[in-house]
Amino acid sequence: MNCKHVQDLIMTDYGDGQLPSAKAKSVENHLMQCLECRMFAQKVQRETAAPFAGGKVGGPDDFVWQRIKAKLPQPSTVDIRRPVFTRPSFLARPLVFATGLILMLVTAAVVQQTTAQRQPYLSYIMGTDTPGEDDAGIEAYFL
C-alpha cells in the first residue's frame, strides 16, 4: 500500500473502525513500517476523534425537550377522514376510465364509417376496381 492510499483510509474507514479486518491488518502493517503515516494517524486521532471521545451522545436536555414538545401541535384524537365512497377521488378514476373508453369507441366508429364511405373511391384510385357497365362517367365513354 502506498502512503496516499493509507492516509485516505485513516481519515475514513480505518479511523471509524469500519475497515474489513484484512485491510485493517494491511494498514496496521504499513503504520509499523512508515513513520510519516504513523504520525499522520496520531494527528488525525488527536484532532478529530479525541475531542469527541468524552462527549455525550443523545438529544437535548430534558428541559429543552419539554419546551419543544409543548410547542408542537397535539395530535387529534377524532378521525376526521371521510368514508371512502364519499371522497371525490373515489368516483374520479372510474369516470375518467369510462370517458376514455367512450371516446375511443366513438373515434373507432367514425373512422370505420368514413373508411366504408370512401372504399369505392379508394379502390378505384388504387386500381383494384375496374369500371363496369353501370358506370356513367366520362371514364366509361373513353374506355
Buried (B, 14 or more C-beta within 10 A) or exposed (E): EEEEEBBEBBBEBBBEEEBEEEEBEBBEEBBEEBEEBBEBBEEBEEEEEEEEEEEEEEEEEEEEEEEEEEEEEEEEEEEEEEEEEEEEEEEEEEEEEEEEEEEEEEEEEEEEEEEEEEEEEEEBEEEEEEEEEEEEEEEEEEE
